[in-house]
Amino acid sequence: MSRRLLLVALLGLLCAAGVQCEEGGDVEVETGGGEEGDLPAVDEDLGASREGSRTDDEAVEREEEAIKLDGLSVAEMKQLRDSAEKFVFQAEVNRMMKLIINSLYRNKEIFLRELISNASDALDKIRFMSLTDKSALSATEEMSIKIKADKENNMLHITDTGIGMTKRELEQNLGTIAKSGTTEFFEKLDEVTAAAGEGAASDLIGQFGVGFYSSFLVADTVVVTSKHNKDKQYIWESDASEFTIAEDPRGDTLLRGTTVSLVLKEEAMEFLEPHTLKNLVQKYSQFINFPIYLWESKTETVDEPIEDEEGEEEEGSSKEEESGEEGEDDTVVEDEASVEEEEGEEEEKPKTRKVEKTTWDWVQVNNTKPIWLRTTKEVEDEEYAEFYKAFTKDSQYPLAKTHFVAEGEVTFRSILFVPPVAPPDMFTSYTKSSSNIKLYVRRVFITDDFEDMLPHYLNFLRGVVDSDDLPLNVSRETLQQHKLLKVIKKKLVRKALDMFKKMDVEDYKKFWEQFSTNIKLGVMEDTSNKTRLAKLLRFQSSNEESELTSLEMYMERMKEKQDHIYFMAAPNRVEAEASPFVERLLRKGYEVLYLVDPVDEYALQNLPEFEGKKFQNVAKEGLQFGDEGEREKEQMEEMEVLYKPLTDWLKDEALSEHIDKAVVSNRLSDSPCALVASQYGW
C-alpha cells in the first residue's frame, strides 16, 4: 500500500513539473514579441548587430595601433596632423630618390650603413661642440646609437644622441640638396653603375652625402623625430612624394638627438630580425667610434616561486586522493592533515619550479676601441681592410697602408691608406681643402676640413690622425694655425712616401697607373721632398719594351763615362723611337727615357739632377755624349769649317725667317737634318 501511495505522489510531481515548463515556454515566446516562425530572424539580427560591433572595435584598435607607432595618443596624433606644415621636395631630391631606388634596389641593406654613418656624424658634432660649450651635453651625456626593431608594427627605429636638427635644418637637410653637387652626382652615378655595377653606386651615395634617401629602399614611410639644443622637438614625415614638419606634441622626449623610424615595406621585413641587423652592423659599421646597441632578447631557465594559492590547490587535491583511498574516517583524515600542517610550518621551504623566461635589453654589437690605438701586431690585415671600407665607404680593399706611432716634438698615432682607384674629383678639387684625413684629439673627432694636413699632391690618401698633444678647447681656426700641425704634416708626408717606396712591384704598378701624376706634381711642388719623390718616378725607356724603369735602375745601367741622363719627350712611344734625335744615341748604346706624359717634362724641369747626374733633353742643343775622344773632336771641327758656307746660307738666306742658326751635328745617324730647340727654348 505504501508503495502505491509513493508511486502516485511521484507521478503527481512529474505532471506538475511538465505544466510549469510549458507555461514558462509560453512566457518566453511572448517576451520575444513574435511567433515561433520569427525566432530565426531575431537571432540573425542579433548576430549581425554583434558582428558589426566587433568590426567597429577592430577599426578602433587598428587606429590606436597606428597611433601607437609613434607613441602618440589619439589627441596628440590629431594635434600633430592639424599643426603639420606640408612641403614639396626640391626637384633634384625627387630625381635623386628615383635614381637611388632604381639603381640600388638589389642592394637595399646599405640603408642601415648610411643611417648609422649619419648618426655617427651627429655624435661627432655634439662632442666637438662640447669642447668649447660645456652646456652642449646638459640634456644628456650619453653618446650612443640604438637600433630597435618593432615587429608588431613593422617598424625599425635608429636613435642617436647626437646634435639633432632644428625645424629649419629638417627642412633644409632632408628636403633640399646643393645644386652644385647634384649634376656631378647624377653623372657619376650613371658612370659607376654602368662601369662597376650597383656596388660602386652604393659607395657613391655615401660619398655625396645623400645616404639618408636610401631609407626609401626599404620603407614606405620615413619619420624623423629630432631635438636640437636650440629648438623644440619636431617630427618630419614623408612617403617620398612630399613631407610634413610639425612640433612634437609629446614634448622633448628625446632630450637631444634624432630618431629615424622606418615603416618597412612588405618585402623588407627581414630587417626586423635581430640577427640580420647584427650582421649588417658588423659588416658595415663595426668601426664606428660610438657604441651601437641593438634591442635583443635572450631566453634563460630560472627558478620561479609557486604562489601560495597554487600550492594549496595542489596540496588539497593530494589530500582528497588520500582520503578517498582510506575511506570515510573523518577523524583519521583530520589527524593526518594536522600532522602535515605542523611539518610544513616547521620546514617553511619556498616551493619553486623551472620556467623559461625571456628578457629584453640593449646589447652592444660593435667594437668601439679605435683600431689605431692598438699595436700593429694586434690588428689583422682583414681588420685593416674592413676598417678602411667602413671608414671610406669604399667596397674595395686598400692598395697599401701604414700604421705608425710618431714620437718627438709631437706624439700622434695614425693610419694612412692608399685607395685602389683615384677619386673622381682628385684634380677638379686639387686646390681645395682636403677632407680625407680625419683629425682626432684624445679620441675626440675634431675635423676633416684642414687645408694643410697634407700637401695637395697627396690629397688621394685616406686616414686618421690622433694626438694627445694638441689642445682640445680651442676653435678650429686657432687649431689650424697651431705649430704642432706643421710637424704632424711633415711626418705624415715622410711616412706616406716611405709607404709608396715599400710597395711590392705589382702593387706599385697599380699605384702608378692611378697616381703617377700626383707624384710628378709633388716633384714640382714639394722642394723639401724632391729627392724622395724622384726615386718614385717611373718612365718608359729604350731599354725596356713593356716595363717602366726608375731613375735608380737607369743609373745602374749608365755607361762608364756618361754624365747625363738622356730623355726624349714625345706624344707617344712610337714617335719617340722614330725621332732623329735618338738615332745616334741608340746606335752608340745609350739608354733614352721616353717622356710620353705631358707632365713628365715639367717634372724633370724642376729636377735638374739626380744623384749627381744632370738631365739632358736630346731634342735641345748642347747634346754631349761624354765619350768623345780628341780625334772625334778634331774631326768635328774640320766638318764645321768644311760646311760653313752651307750653314751660313741656310741661316742667312734659305731659312732666315725660321731658324736662329744652322750647325753641323754629331747626333744624327740616318737623317740628313733635324730642327733642334735652343737650350732654354721649347
PALOLO-298339 format. One record per residue (C-alpha): residue in three letters; x, y, z. Coordinates in steps of 0.02 Angstrom, whole numbers, plus 50000, padded with zeros to 5 digits. Example, Ala and Ser with C-alpha at 12.3 -4.5 7.8 and 13.67 -1.06 7.14 Angstrom:
! residues 2
ALA506154977550390;SER506844994750357;
END
This chain:
! residues 682
MET500005000050000;SER501365011750048;ARG502245008049884;ARG500705012649782;LEU500475029049876;LEU502305033249842;LEU502105029949655;VAL500545040749645;ALA501435055149732;LEU502915054049611;LEU501765054249459;GLY500885069749526;LEU502515078949545;LEU503055074649368;CYS501425080949294;ALA501545097349388;ALA503325099949325;GLY502785097049144;VAL501395110149154;GLN502585122849231;CYS503885120449092;GLU502555123048959;GLU501935138949041;GLY503725145249054;GLY503965142048868;ASP502405152448827;VAL503015166948931;GLU504715166648846;VAL503905167148673;GLU502765181648719;THR504255191348786;GLY505125189048616;GLY503695198848536;GLY503315186648395;GLU502785169348345;GLU503885154248335;GLY504235157248150;ASP505015174248187;LEU506365167548302;PRO507725164248170;ALA507555181948106;VAL507805188848280;ASP509355178048304;GLU510055184148136;ASP509805202348183;LEU510665199948349;GLY512075190748265;ALA512285204648137;SER512255217548274;ARG513595208448372;GLU514675206348216;GLY514505224648173;SER515025229648346;ARG516565218648336;THR517075226448169;ASP516975243848244;ASP518065238348389;GLU519385231648270;ALA519405247948174;VAL519715257548334;GLU521085245348383;ARG521905247448214;GLU521845266348230;GLU522575265648404;GLU523925253748342;ALA524395265748203;ILE524475279848328;LYS525485269048445;LEU526845267848313;ASP527475284948361;GLY526975283348543;LEU525615296448521;SER523865296448595;VAL522325299548488;ALA522265317648543;GLU524125320148512;MET524005312548339;LYS522555323948295;GLN523545338848357;LEU525045333248255;ARG524045331348094;ASP523165347948118;SER524755357748151;ALA525885349448020;GLU526595360347881;LYS526675352447708;PHE528205354347598;VAL528665348747423;PHE530345340647389;GLN531585350247283;ALA531555343647104;GLU533335337247120;VAL532875327247276;ASN531435318647185;ARG532565314247041;MET533915308147159;MET532735297047258;LYS532105288947099;LEU533875285847040;ILE534415278647206;ILE532905267247218;ASN533065261247038;SER534945258647041;LEU535105250847214;TYR533535240347231;ARG534595224447238;ASN535725231347373;LYS534435237747497;GLU535435233547652;ILE536575248747631;PHE535195259747704;LEU535715254447879;ARG537535258747846;GLU537035276147788;LEU535885279747936;ILE537195273848061;SER538505284447973;ASN537375299747986;ALA537095296048170;SER538975294748198;ASP539235311648113;ALA537925319448226;LEU538795312448380;ASP540475318948319;LYS539735336348301;ILE538985337248476;ARG540565330248554;PHE541615343148465;MET540405356948516;SER540525351448698;LEU542385355348697;THR542035374048695;ASP540235374048761;LYS540025364348923;SER538135365748914;ALA538055356148749;LEU537865339548841;SER536755346148980;ALA535195337348915;THR536065320448917;GLU537885314948922;GLU537515298448836;MET538385296248668;SER537665281148579;ILE536695273948433;LYS535235262348467;ILE534305251148346;LYS532615243848390;ALA531515232548284;ASP529635233348317;LYS528935217648234;GLU527175220848296;ASN527075237048199;ASN528335232948059;MET529445247448109;LEU531315249848130;HIS531995263848239;ILE533785270748236;THR534095283148377;ASP535635293548414;THR536035306248549;GLY536945317548428;ILE536745335948391;GLY534965334448324;MET534125346048199;THR533095361848215;LYS531495363948117;ARG532415373947985;GLU533785360847972;LEU532485347047950;GLU531765356647804;GLN533445360747725;ASN534415344747761;LEU533025332447717;GLY532085342247585;THR533435350247478;ILE535185346747415;ALA536515358247347;LYS536265360647161;SER538135362247135;GLY538425344047177;THR536815336947105;THR537345336446923;GLU539015328846968;PHE538145315547073;PHE536975310746932;GLU538405309546808;LYS539475299146924;LEU538015287846972;ASP537665283846790;GLU539525281646756;VAL539955269946900;THR538345259946884;ALA538735256446701;ALA540565252646736;ALA540565243546903;GLY538765239446946;GLU537695243147098;GLY539085240247225;ALA540015255647165;ALA538395265647160;SER538045261447342;ASP539765268447388;LEU539395284347291;ILE537835289447387;GLY538815289647548;GLN540215299847472;PHE538995312947409;GLY538055314147574;VAL536365308547510;GLY536315291947602;PHE534765296747703;TYR533675294547549;SER534185276147538;SER532905273847678;PHE531555273347546;LEU532335257447476;VAL531535248147620;ALA530215259947690;ASP528525266147630;THR528575280047758;VAL530025288047849;VAL529765297648011;VAL531185308148084;THR530985314648260;SER532355326848310;LYS532815337948457;HIS534165351348446;ASN534785360848598;LYS534205377148520;ASP532465371948466;LYS530945361748513;GLN530695343548462;TYR529975341648287;ILE529325327248182;TRP529745326047996;GLU528715313347898;SER528725308047716;ASP528125294647597;ALA529385300347464;SER528115311247373;GLU528075325947496;PHE528495329047677;THR527745337247830;ILE528515345247984;ALA527605347748148;GLU528055351448327;ASP528035335548429;PRO526525336148547;ARG527405324248666;GLY528685337448708;ASP530565334948718;THR530555316248744;LEU532235313548657;LEU533145326348766;ARG534365328248621;GLY534675318848459;THR533715310548319;THR532635295148291;VAL532365288848114;SER530835277448110;LEU530535266947955;VAL528835259447914;LEU529515244647818;LYS528875238047653;GLU528195220347648;GLU529725214047555;ALA530905221747684;MET530295212547839;GLU531965203447853;PHE532685219447928;LEU531625216848083;GLU532625201148127;PRO533945204448262;HIS535225192748183;THR535065201748015;LEU535305218748096;LYS536775212548198;ASN537635205348043;LEU537395221647948;VAL538125232048089;GLN539635220748099;LYS539805220747910;TYR539695239447880;SER539855248848045;GLN540995238448156;PHE542245252648175;ILE541065266948213;ASN541825276348360;PHE540235276148465;PRO539345261348544;ILE537965253948436;TYR536635244948537;LEU535335232648473;TRP533715228848567;GLU533865210048588;SER533015196248685;LYS533755181348773;THR532915166048848;GLU533545157949008;THR532915144749129;VAL532545151449303;ASP531765145349466;GLU530065153249489;PRO529185152649659;ILE527485144249662;GLU526095155549727;ASP525265150449893;GLU523575147649810;GLU524325135749683;GLY525225126449822;GLU523635125049924;GLU522675118449774;GLU523985105249741;GLU524055100649924;GLY522145099849935;SER521995088449785;SER523275076649858;LYS522335076150023;GLU520705071849936;GLU521545057549847;GLU522235050850010;SER520545052450098;GLY519685043449953;GLU520895028949968;GLU520745026850157;GLY518845027850168;GLU517665039550257;ASP518545040150426;ASP518465058950460;THR519465057650619;VAL520945049250536;VAL520995062150392;GLU520955076850512;ASP522365069450615;GLU523455066850460;ALA523105084350395;SER523595092050561;VAL525205082050561;GLU525625088150383;GLU525215106050433;GLU526405105250579;GLU527785098050470;GLY527505111850338;GLU527605125150471;GLU529225118150536;GLU530085117150363;GLU529335132650278;LYS530365129350118;PRO529815140049969;LYS529125129849827;THR529855133349653;ARG529775126849476;LYS530895128149322;VAL530245140149190;GLU530955148449033;LYS530995167249045;THR531285179548901;THR532105196248941;TRP532475211248828;ASP533965222848844;TRP535165233948744;VAL536655223848684;GLN538205232248609;VAL538625224848439;ASN540185234448385;ASN541955236648447;THR542215254948489;LYS544055254048532;PRO544885263848391;ILE545925252448283;TRP547355264948278;LEU547575263548467;ARG548045245248450;THR549785239448401;THR550105232948226;LYS550345215348298;GLU548585215748370;VAL547735220148206;GLU547465207548066;ASP547555212747883;GLU545705208847866;GLU545315220948007;TYR546275234747920;ALA545325231147760;GLU543635231347846;PHE544075247347939;TYR544575255447775;LYS542935250447692;ALA541895256647839;PHE542925272547854;THR542905277247669;LYS541275268947614;ASP542265260047480;SER541825242247430;GLN543625237747381;TYR545165234047484;PRO546525247247500;LEU548065245947391;ALA549265249547535;LYS549265255247716;THR550435261547851;HIS550045261148037;PHE551265270148150;VAL551585280048308;ALA552605295948286;GLU553575302448434;GLY554665317648466;GLU554105335748465;VAL552325329248449;THR551655311748480;PHE550235305048375;ARG549525288948305;SER548995287148126;ILE548415275247992;LEU548575280347809;PHE547785270847664;VAL548045271347476;PRO546375268547388;PRO546365256147244;VAL545635268947122;ALA545935287547106;PRO544475298247170;PRO543445305347026;ASP543685323347085;MET545535321747126;PHE546085335747009;THR544485345746993;SER544605349347179;TYR546515349047183;THR546745365847268;LYS545275364147387;SER545425358947568;SER545675340447595;SER544285330747679;ASN545115313647677;ILE546115314247839;LYS545115314348000;LEU545945323148146;TYR545605316948323;VAL546255324448483;ARG546215312048627;ARG544965301248531;VAL543805316148502;PHE543455319448319;ILE543925337348277;THR543815339748090;ASP544165332847917;ASP544255350047838;PHE546035355947868;GLU546865363047713;ASP548645359347770;MET548505342047845;LEU549305335147686;PRO550015343647529;HIS548855344347379;TYR549765330947281;LEU549365318247419;ASN547515322647426;PHE547045304947374;LEU547635297247538;ARG546345291947668;GLY546695290447852;VAL546595296148032;VAL547735305948147;ASP547505305448336;SER548595316048451;ASP548585319148638;ASP549725334348621;LEU548545346048528;PRO547385357348630;LEU545555352448640;ASN544685368148699;VAL545125379748556;SER544235384548397;ARG544575375348235;GLU545355391048160;THR546565392648306;LEU547005374248298;GLN547355375448112;GLN548715388348148;HIS549505377848285;LYS551355374848258;LEU551215356348300;LEU550115353548148;LYS551575358048036;VAL552615344848125;ILE551225332048101;LYS551075336447917;LYS552945334247890;LYS552935316947971;LEU551385311447877;VAL552205315647710;ARG553775306147754;LYS552775290947810;ALA551715291547654;LEU553215292147537;ASP554025278047634;MET552425267847614;PHE552475270347425;LYS554305265247418;LYS553985248947513;MET552565243047399;ASP552955227247302;VAL553215228147115;GLU551465222647062;ASP550565233947185;TYR551665248547135;LYS551185245946953;LYS549355247947004;PHE549815263047109;TRP550755271246966;GLU549295268846846;GLN548155278346964;PHE549265291347048;SER550795294446936;THR550255312346901;ASN550185315847088;ILE551985310447113;LYS552565321146966;LEU551615336047036;GLY552465332547202;VAL554165334147119;MET553615351347056;GLU552835357347219;ASP553725349147366;THR555525355147363;SER555955347547532;ASN555495330047474;LYS556045331547293;THR557395318147307;ARG556225305747391;LEU554905308847259;ALA556175307047117;LYS556515289147173;LEU554665285347148;LEU554615291446967;ARG554395278746827;PHE554665281146640;GLN554625271546478;SER556365267646416;SER557285262246259;ASN557995248246367;GLU556285241046411;GLU554935236446287;SER553475234646408;GLU554095238146584;LEU554345255246661;THR556015259946735;SER556535270346886;LEU557935283046888;GLU558925271847005;MET558815257446880;TYR559345269246740;MET560865274646843;GLU561395256446866;ARG561415253946676;MET562335270146631;LYS563925269146526;GLU565565272046616;LYS565905289846559;GLN564085295146539;ASP563755311546629;HIS561935314346583;ILE560255305746596;TYR559535306746419;PHE557695308846385;MET556565312046236;ALA554845320046255;ALA553515314546130;PRO551625311646122;ASN551905292746124;ARG553255279546120;VAL553135276345933;GLU553545294545891;ALA554935294946020;GLU555775279545946;ALA555625286445769;SER556365303445813;PRO558015307745727;PHE558625314745894;VAL558845297345968;GLU559665289045816;ARG561475291645862;LEU561165288846049;LEU560365271946021;ARG561705266845896;LYS563055271046022;GLY562145260546154;TYR561475274346265;GLU559815272046355;VAL558505285446325;LEU556985288946434;TYR555375291946337;LEU554305305446416;VAL552565302346343;ASP551525310846479;PRO551375329846462;VAL551795331646648;ASP553415321846631;GLU554435335846553;TYR553795348646680;ALA554315337046821;LEU556085335046755;GLN556255353746730;ASN556025355046918;LEU557275341046945;PRO558915347246872;GLU559905332046928;PHE559765315047011;GLU561165308347119;GLY562425319847036;LYS561885316546856;LYS561045330446757;PHE559595327646639;GLN559855330846453;ASN558425333646331;VAL559075325846170;ALA557945337246066;LYS558875352746125;GLU560575359846080;GLY562125356046182;LEU561995337146174;GLN563565328946242;PHE563955310446242;GLY565405311246362;ASP566415297846273;GLU567115308446131;GLY568985306646105;GLU570195320046044;ARG570135313145868;GLU568235314545861;LYS568315332445921;GLU569585336945786;GLN568505328745652;MET567015338745711;GLU567965354945700;GLU568525350545523;MET566735346845470;GLU566135363445539;VAL567415372745434;LEU567015362245280;TYR565145365245287;LYS565195383245349;PRO564615390445180;LEU563095379045184;THR562635382845365;ASP562835401645333;TRP561715400745180;LEU560375391045273;LYS560415403345416;ASP560535419745320;GLU559555416145162;ALA558575399945141;LEU557825398645318;SER558215415745389;GLU556415418445448;HIS556255401545533;ILE557895397145620;ASP559165405745732;LYS560655396145666;ALA561215380645571;VAL562605369445635;VAL563445353045595;SER562825339845719;ASN563535323545787;ARG561835317345850;LEU561155311945679;SER561495294945604;ASP560245291645463;SER559275307945448;PRO560035322245346;CYS559465335845463;ALA558375339945613;LEU557625355145696;VAL558295357345872;ALA557635368746009;SER558815380446097;GLN559405376046272;TYR558025386246354;GLY556755385746214;TRP555265374646178;
END
